[in-house]
């Protein structure tokens, strides 16, 4: 027996899910959330997978928070190279 328990959550028995899994998965993909029950007790939850959109860092995000030294791209001292090789 299917029942709605919250605004977007529907309880559905395991037997019902087994009978028409593809329909329930399509509904979940559309945003519906299901609580699968067995013997009237919650067993699992089926919900859509959250897919994050592209994330772009705003230009100038850290402006003024640090200063790039003038010798930033100068060759490293030989001592530092040796320390890396020893590790």
QUIPE-V641142 format. One record per backbone hydrogen bond with DSSP energy under -1.0 kcal/mol. NH is the residue of the N-H (numbers start at 0). CO is the residue of the C=O. E is the energy in kcal/mol with one decimal. If there is no record, write none. Layout:
# QUIPE-V641142
nh | co | e
NH | CO | E
NH | CO | E
This chain:
# QUIPE-V641142
nh | co | e
2 | 10 | -2.0
4 | 8 | -2.1
5 | 8 | -1.4
9 | 32 | -2.7
10 | 2 | -4.2
11 | 34 | -2.6
13 | 36 | -2.3
16 | 12 | -2.1
17 | 13 | -2.4
18 | 14 | -1.6
19 | 15 | -1.2
23 | 19 | -1.6
24 | 20 | -2.5
25 | 21 | -2.2
26 | 22 | -2.3
27 | 23 | -2.3
28 | 24 | -2.4
29 | 25 | -1.4
30 | 27 | -1.7
31 | 26 | -2.3
32 | 7 | -2.0
33 | 45 | -3.1
34 | 9 | -2.7
35 | 43 | -2.7
36 | 11 | -2.4
37 | 40 | -2.4
40 | 37 | -1.9
42 | 35 | -3.6
43 | 35 | -1.6
45 | 33 | -3.0
60 | 57 | -1.4
62 | 59 | -1.7
64 | 61 | -2.3
71 | 68 | -1.6
73 | 70 | -1.9
80 | 76 | -1.3
81 | 77 | -2.1
82 | 78 | -2.0
83 | 79 | -1.9
84 | 80 | -2.0
85 | 81 | -1.7
